[in-house]
Amino acid sequence: MSTLNTTEPQTRGAGAPTRRGGASGRRTRPIGRPQLYRHLMLIALASMMFYPLAWMLGASFREDGQINDPGVWPGEHFTLDGYVDGWAGVSGVPFLRFILNSLLVSGAIVVANLVACSLTAYAFARIDFAAKKVWFGVMLGTLMLPHHVILIPQYILFRELDWINTYLPFIVPKLLATDAFFVFLLVQFFRAIPRELDEAARIDGCGHVGIFARVVLPLSKPALATTAIFSFIYSWNDFFTPLIYLTDTELYTVPLALRSFIDATSYSAFGALFAMSVISLLPVLGVFIAFQRLLVEGIATSGLKG
């Protein structure tokens, strides 16, 4: 009796397709002309956007007399005097003090926005209360109200509270969830979280505090990261608010300190200005690079990520 040998490899038929392009079987498609032109256009636009930053970086290594020279590279006028003079600061206050002041203010604003805006957004997204839609509309209406409209009433209020020349006018309003954009962003994200998770948490004995802390917040990291990043960038770059409320040089933030390098009535240190401008970009750039993935998810996500 003959037996079938199952260990022999099966041979490929004559008409079977063969794999090309190596082990992966993938072939590289050549870039067509439309795609090539599109890439070249994007590179040209990116170069236009990058040029001012490159020029500022090159100007930070020039002498003050050669700041307006054309081109990006400092060339033969290369010097580190701008960084040395700029780091020495303004009016005897080192520039490191201004950076620490900005970090203190920005960090406090980030924490205040995360706490206040997330609690407010949870109330709008998960709790039913009287005139909820009306209050939500009023909150959205503040987005269309210019900041300069309420500037004078706020200044009078803070002056009566003796908060002028302190950081309290920057931080305390954030504890009241005054940034409606972040509240709206978090509301939209919280609404995308299934209500079944809330019901399961209630079965386990959780109230609103437990649901907020154990269910909603852990699932909302991208939206919270987006709120934190934008809050940090806005507060770090804010010039107008410190200009109104701060008078003591030792309390200056980075934007006010940079403005102090320019004096219309006397000598202006443009080299130090550009050098410290480069340094002031590093914290913002570092935060953006570190949390870029969460930032993109927080803006683009409309539901839960699996």
Order of alpha helices (4+ residues) and beta strands (2+ residues): alpha-alpha-alpha-alpha-alpha-alpha-alpha-alpha-alpha-alpha-alpha-alpha-alpha-alpha
